[in-house]
């Protein structure tokens, strides 16, 4: 009984992660500028990947009855590197003065960097 519940929770997490990853891919194709695309990649793709790995981790606990440490290391690795990579892409795009979409009304980073040489 509990094995079925644990496996079901794992499968639900895998399906949710796949949905988030698909939405991230659609966002990267449809959004206007590099800043919006990096946001979609940084947030939705990281969350989707973490849900997929967590669902697989829980599935193996329920089905096989053992803890897979490779998946734990993968979850921690994605949790740390995903947002950092997205931030660095955005920082590089901003430093190269990549134009933003016309919908951008306020540049808060410009005020924060006033007086700092890059």
mmCIF file of the C-alpha atoms, coordinates in Angstrom:
data_MODEL
# 
_entry.id   MODEL 
# 
loop_
_atom_site.group_PDB 
_atom_site.id 
_atom_site.type_symbol 
_atom_site.label_atom_id 
_atom_site.label_alt_id 
_atom_site.label_comp_id 
_atom_site.label_asym_id 
_atom_site.label_entity_id 
_atom_site.label_seq_id 
_atom_site.pdbx_PDB_ins_code 
_atom_site.Cartn_x 
_atom_site.Cartn_y 
_atom_site.Cartn_z 
_atom_site.occupancy 
_atom_site.B_iso_or_equiv 
_atom_site.pdbx_formal_charge 
_atom_site.auth_seq_id 
_atom_site.auth_comp_id 
_atom_site.auth_asym_id 
_atom_site.auth_atom_id 
_atom_site.pdbx_PDB_model_num 
ATOM 1   C CA . UNK A 1 1   ? 0.000  0.000  0.000   1.00 0.00 ? 1   UNK A CA 1 
ATOM 2   C CA . UNK A 1 2   ? 2.665  2.551  0.976   1.00 0.00 ? 2   UNK A CA 1 
ATOM 3   C CA . UNK A 1 3   ? 4.830  1.427  -1.953  1.00 0.00 ? 3   UNK A CA 1 
ATOM 4   C CA . UNK A 1 4   ? 2.045  2.416  -4.340  1.00 0.00 ? 4   UNK A CA 1 
ATOM 5   C CA . UNK A 1 5   ? 1.658  5.804  -2.662  1.00 0.00 ? 5   UNK A CA 1 
ATOM 6   C CA . UNK A 1 6   ? 5.392  6.540  -2.781  1.00 0.00 ? 6   UNK A CA 1 
ATOM 7   C CA . UNK A 1 7   ? 5.613  5.483  -6.430  1.00 0.00 ? 7   UNK A CA 1 
ATOM 8   C CA . UNK A 1 8   ? 2.571  7.642  -7.254  1.00 0.00 ? 8   UNK A CA 1 
ATOM 9   C CA . UNK A 1 9   ? 4.148  10.669 -5.577  1.00 0.00 ? 9   UNK A CA 1 
ATOM 10  C CA . UNK A 1 10  ? 7.337  10.079 -7.562  1.00 0.00 ? 10  UNK A CA 1 
ATOM 11  C CA . UNK A 1 11  ? 5.427  9.834  -10.830 1.00 0.00 ? 11  UNK A CA 1 
ATOM 12  C CA . UNK A 1 12  ? 3.447  12.998 -10.059 1.00 0.00 ? 12  UNK A CA 1 
ATOM 13  C CA . UNK A 1 13  ? 6.710  14.861 -9.420  1.00 0.00 ? 13  UNK A CA 1 
ATOM 14  C CA . UNK A 1 14  ? 8.197  13.549 -12.668 1.00 0.00 ? 14  UNK A CA 1 
ATOM 15  C CA . UNK A 1 15  ? 5.133  14.635 -14.654 1.00 0.00 ? 15  UNK A CA 1 
ATOM 16  C CA . UNK A 1 16  ? 5.149  18.072 -12.998 1.00 0.00 ? 16  UNK A CA 1 
ATOM 17  C CA . UNK A 1 17  ? 8.860  18.458 -13.734 1.00 0.00 ? 17  UNK A CA 1 
ATOM 18  C CA . UNK A 1 18  ? 8.291  17.522 -17.365 1.00 0.00 ? 18  UNK A CA 1 
ATOM 19  C CA . UNK A 1 19  ? 5.521  20.134 -17.581 1.00 0.00 ? 19  UNK A CA 1 
ATOM 20  C CA . UNK A 1 20  ? 7.772  22.841 -16.105 1.00 0.00 ? 20  UNK A CA 1 
ATOM 21  C CA . UNK A 1 21  ? 10.580 21.891 -18.487 1.00 0.00 ? 21  UNK A CA 1 
ATOM 22  C CA . UNK A 1 22  ? 8.202  22.082 -21.461 1.00 0.00 ? 22  UNK A CA 1 
ATOM 23  C CA . UNK A 1 23  ? 6.976  25.490 -20.316 1.00 0.00 ? 23  UNK A CA 1 
ATOM 24  C CA . UNK A 1 24  ? 10.580 26.668 -19.994 1.00 0.00 ? 24  UNK A CA 1 
ATOM 25  C CA . UNK A 1 25  ? 11.303 25.538 -23.557 1.00 0.00 ? 25  UNK A CA 1 
ATOM 26  C CA . UNK A 1 26  ? 8.212  27.332 -24.850 1.00 0.00 ? 26  UNK A CA 1 
ATOM 27  C CA . UNK A 1 27  ? 9.193  30.447 -22.898 1.00 0.00 ? 27  UNK A CA 1 
ATOM 28  C CA . UNK A 1 28  ? 12.669 30.421 -24.389 1.00 0.00 ? 28  UNK A CA 1 
ATOM 29  C CA . UNK A 1 29  ? 11.186 30.259 -27.875 1.00 0.00 ? 29  UNK A CA 1 
ATOM 30  C CA . UNK A 1 30  ? 8.427  32.815 -27.404 1.00 0.00 ? 30  UNK A CA 1 
ATOM 31  C CA . UNK A 1 31  ? 9.851  35.525 -25.156 1.00 0.00 ? 31  UNK A CA 1 
ATOM 32  C CA . UNK A 1 32  ? 11.206 38.773 -26.581 1.00 0.00 ? 32  UNK A CA 1 
ATOM 33  C CA . UNK A 1 33  ? 14.720 39.404 -25.315 1.00 0.00 ? 33  UNK A CA 1 
ATOM 34  C CA . UNK A 1 34  ? 17.680 37.672 -23.726 1.00 0.00 ? 34  UNK A CA 1 
ATOM 35  C CA . UNK A 1 35  ? 16.672 38.825 -20.243 1.00 0.00 ? 35  UNK A CA 1 
ATOM 36  C CA . UNK A 1 36  ? 13.235 37.224 -20.420 1.00 0.00 ? 36  UNK A CA 1 
ATOM 37  C CA . UNK A 1 37  ? 14.614 34.073 -22.011 1.00 0.00 ? 37  UNK A CA 1 
ATOM 38  C CA . UNK A 1 38  ? 17.304 33.683 -19.360 1.00 0.00 ? 38  UNK A CA 1 
ATOM 39  C CA . UNK A 1 39  ? 14.648 34.152 -16.697 1.00 0.00 ? 39  UNK A CA 1 
ATOM 40  C CA . UNK A 1 40  ? 12.583 31.336 -18.224 1.00 0.00 ? 40  UNK A CA 1 
ATOM 41  C CA . UNK A 1 41  ? 15.636 29.115 -18.441 1.00 0.00 ? 41  UNK A CA 1 
ATOM 42  C CA . UNK A 1 42  ? 16.856 29.969 -14.971 1.00 0.00 ? 42  UNK A CA 1 
ATOM 43  C CA . UNK A 1 43  ? 13.611 29.563 -13.079 1.00 0.00 ? 43  UNK A CA 1 
ATOM 44  C CA . UNK A 1 44  ? 11.369 27.096 -14.893 1.00 0.00 ? 44  UNK A CA 1 
ATOM 45  C CA . UNK A 1 45  ? 14.049 24.798 -16.283 1.00 0.00 ? 45  UNK A CA 1 
ATOM 46  C CA . UNK A 1 46  ? 15.829 24.571 -12.925 1.00 0.00 ? 46  UNK A CA 1 
ATOM 47  C CA . UNK A 1 47  ? 12.579 23.826 -11.109 1.00 0.00 ? 47  UNK A CA 1 
ATOM 48  C CA . UNK A 1 48  ? 11.574 21.306 -13.774 1.00 0.00 ? 48  UNK A CA 1 
ATOM 49  C CA . UNK A 1 49  ? 14.905 19.508 -13.579 1.00 0.00 ? 49  UNK A CA 1 
ATOM 50  C CA . UNK A 1 50  ? 14.816 19.417 -9.796  1.00 0.00 ? 50  UNK A CA 1 
ATOM 51  C CA . UNK A 1 51  ? 11.277 18.020 -9.811  1.00 0.00 ? 51  UNK A CA 1 
ATOM 52  C CA . UNK A 1 52  ? 12.277 15.361 -12.343 1.00 0.00 ? 52  UNK A CA 1 
ATOM 53  C CA . UNK A 1 53  ? 15.290 14.290 -10.291 1.00 0.00 ? 53  UNK A CA 1 
ATOM 54  C CA . UNK A 1 54  ? 13.344 14.360 -7.014  1.00 0.00 ? 54  UNK A CA 1 
ATOM 55  C CA . UNK A 1 55  ? 10.521 12.319 -8.539  1.00 0.00 ? 55  UNK A CA 1 
ATOM 56  C CA . UNK A 1 56  ? 13.011 9.766  -9.838  1.00 0.00 ? 56  UNK A CA 1 
ATOM 57  C CA . UNK A 1 57  ? 14.694 9.671  -6.417  1.00 0.00 ? 57  UNK A CA 1 
ATOM 58  C CA . UNK A 1 58  ? 11.364 9.019  -4.659  1.00 0.00 ? 58  UNK A CA 1 
ATOM 59  C CA . UNK A 1 59  ? 10.360 6.443  -7.276  1.00 0.00 ? 59  UNK A CA 1 
ATOM 60  C CA . UNK A 1 60  ? 13.547 4.440  -6.648  1.00 0.00 ? 60  UNK A CA 1 
ATOM 61  C CA . UNK A 1 61  ? 12.941 4.574  -2.904  1.00 0.00 ? 61  UNK A CA 1 
ATOM 62  C CA . UNK A 1 62  ? 9.419  3.203  -3.364  1.00 0.00 ? 62  UNK A CA 1 
ATOM 63  C CA . UNK A 1 63  ? 10.153 0.671  -6.097  1.00 0.00 ? 63  UNK A CA 1 
ATOM 64  C CA . UNK A 1 64  ? 13.627 -0.636 -5.285  1.00 0.00 ? 64  UNK A CA 1 
ATOM 65  C CA . UNK A 1 65  ? 13.851 0.341  -1.612  1.00 0.00 ? 65  UNK A CA 1 
ATOM 66  C CA . UNK A 1 66  ? 17.247 2.043  -1.731  1.00 0.00 ? 66  UNK A CA 1 
ATOM 67  C CA . UNK A 1 67  ? 18.570 5.593  -1.734  1.00 0.00 ? 67  UNK A CA 1 
ATOM 68  C CA . UNK A 1 68  ? 20.380 6.632  -4.901  1.00 0.00 ? 68  UNK A CA 1 
ATOM 69  C CA . UNK A 1 69  ? 23.131 9.065  -3.902  1.00 0.00 ? 69  UNK A CA 1 
ATOM 70  C CA . UNK A 1 70  ? 23.868 9.969  -7.537  1.00 0.00 ? 70  UNK A CA 1 
ATOM 71  C CA . UNK A 1 71  ? 20.426 11.543 -7.758  1.00 0.00 ? 71  UNK A CA 1 
ATOM 72  C CA . UNK A 1 72  ? 20.980 13.430 -4.501  1.00 0.00 ? 72  UNK A CA 1 
ATOM 73  C CA . UNK A 1 73  ? 24.238 14.836 -5.866  1.00 0.00 ? 73  UNK A CA 1 
ATOM 74  C CA . UNK A 1 74  ? 22.448 15.763 -9.109  1.00 0.00 ? 74  UNK A CA 1 
ATOM 75  C CA . UNK A 1 75  ? 19.695 17.585 -7.203  1.00 0.00 ? 75  UNK A CA 1 
ATOM 76  C CA . UNK A 1 76  ? 22.231 19.590 -5.183  1.00 0.00 ? 76  UNK A CA 1 
ATOM 77  C CA . UNK A 1 77  ? 24.301 20.328 -8.311  1.00 0.00 ? 77  UNK A CA 1 
ATOM 78  C CA . UNK A 1 78  ? 21.287 21.658 -10.256 1.00 0.00 ? 78  UNK A CA 1 
ATOM 79  C CA . UNK A 1 79  ? 20.097 23.619 -7.214  1.00 0.00 ? 79  UNK A CA 1 
ATOM 80  C CA . UNK A 1 80  ? 23.449 25.414 -6.994  1.00 0.00 ? 80  UNK A CA 1 
ATOM 81  C CA . UNK A 1 81  ? 24.498 25.821 -10.630 1.00 0.00 ? 81  UNK A CA 1 
ATOM 82  C CA . UNK A 1 82  ? 21.175 26.591 -12.348 1.00 0.00 ? 82  UNK A CA 1 
ATOM 83  C CA . UNK A 1 83  ? 20.486 30.010 -10.829 1.00 0.00 ? 83  UNK A CA 1 
ATOM 84  C CA . UNK A 1 84  ? 24.178 30.979 -10.901 1.00 0.00 ? 84  UNK A CA 1 
ATOM 85  C CA . UNK A 1 85  ? 24.447 30.199 -14.616 1.00 0.00 ? 85  UNK A CA 1 
ATOM 86  C CA . UNK A 1 86  ? 21.297 32.195 -15.343 1.00 0.00 ? 86  UNK A CA 1 
ATOM 87  C CA . UNK A 1 87  ? 22.614 35.138 -13.332 1.00 0.00 ? 87  UNK A CA 1 
ATOM 88  C CA . UNK A 1 88  ? 25.941 35.088 -15.154 1.00 0.00 ? 88  UNK A CA 1 
ATOM 89  C CA . UNK A 1 89  ? 24.235 35.028 -18.566 1.00 0.00 ? 89  UNK A CA 1 
ATOM 90  C CA . UNK A 1 90  ? 22.128 38.026 -17.566 1.00 0.00 ? 90  UNK A CA 1 
ATOM 91  C CA . UNK A 1 91  ? 25.130 39.879 -16.172 1.00 0.00 ? 91  UNK A CA 1 
ATOM 92  C CA . UNK A 1 92  ? 27.128 39.284 -19.349 1.00 0.00 ? 92  UNK A CA 1 
ATOM 93  C CA . UNK A 1 93  ? 24.225 40.431 -21.516 1.00 0.00 ? 93  UNK A CA 1 
ATOM 94  C CA . UNK A 1 94  ? 23.820 43.577 -19.440 1.00 0.00 ? 94  UNK A CA 1 
ATOM 95  C CA . UNK A 1 95  ? 27.554 44.369 -19.517 1.00 0.00 ? 95  UNK A CA 1 
ATOM 96  C CA . UNK A 1 96  ? 27.538 43.966 -23.308 1.00 0.00 ? 96  UNK A CA 1 
ATOM 97  C CA . UNK A 1 97  ? 24.629 46.448 -23.404 1.00 0.00 ? 97  UNK A CA 1 
ATOM 98  C CA . UNK A 1 98  ? 22.288 43.970 -25.063 1.00 0.00 ? 98  UNK A CA 1 
ATOM 99  C CA . UNK A 1 99  ? 19.041 45.812 -25.794 1.00 0.00 ? 99  UNK A CA 1 
ATOM 100 C CA . UNK A 1 100 ? 15.987 44.871 -23.780 1.00 0.00 ? 100 UNK A CA 1 
ATOM 101 C CA . UNK A 1 101 ? 12.461 44.632 -25.150 1.00 0.00 ? 101 UNK A CA 1 
ATOM 102 C CA . UNK A 1 102 ? 10.393 47.758 -25.631 1.00 0.00 ? 102 UNK A CA 1 
ATOM 103 C CA . UNK A 1 103 ? 8.198  46.757 -22.696 1.00 0.00 ? 103 UNK A CA 1 
ATOM 104 C CA . UNK A 1 104 ? 10.957 47.492 -20.188 1.00 0.00 ? 104 UNK A CA 1 
ATOM 105 C CA . UNK A 1 105 ? 10.057 50.678 -18.341 1.00 0.00 ? 105 UNK A CA 1 
ATOM 106 C CA . UNK A 1 106 ? 12.661 50.889 -15.576 1.00 0.00 ? 106 UNK A CA 1 
ATOM 107 C CA . UNK A 1 107 ? 16.304 49.886 -15.426 1.00 0.00 ? 107 UNK A CA 1 
ATOM 108 C CA . UNK A 1 108 ? 17.018 49.366 -11.720 1.00 0.00 ? 108 UNK A CA 1 
ATOM 109 C CA . UNK A 1 109 ? 20.472 47.897 -12.337 1.00 0.00 ? 109 UNK A CA 1 
ATOM 110 C CA . UNK A 1 110 ? 21.663 51.128 -13.947 1.00 0.00 ? 110 UNK A CA 1 
ATOM 111 C CA . UNK A 1 111 ? 20.950 53.013 -10.724 1.00 0.00 ? 111 UNK A CA 1 
ATOM 112 C CA . UNK A 1 112 ? 22.765 50.390 -8.632  1.00 0.00 ? 112 UNK A CA 1 
ATOM 113 C CA . UNK A 1 113 ? 25.868 50.512 -10.849 1.00 0.00 ? 113 UNK A CA 1 
ATOM 114 C CA . UNK A 1 114 ? 26.098 54.306 -10.942 1.00 0.00 ? 114 UNK A CA 1 
ATOM 115 C CA . UNK A 1 115 ? 29.694 55.314 -10.203 1.00 0.00 ? 115 UNK A CA 1 
ATOM 116 C CA . UNK A 1 116 ? 31.108 51.786 -10.654 1.00 0.00 ? 116 UNK A CA 1 
ATOM 117 C CA . UNK A 1 117 ? 33.467 51.144 -13.564 1.00 0.00 ? 117 UNK A CA 1 
ATOM 118 C CA . UNK A 1 118 ? 32.864 47.843 -15.337 1.00 0.00 ? 118 UNK A CA 1 
# 
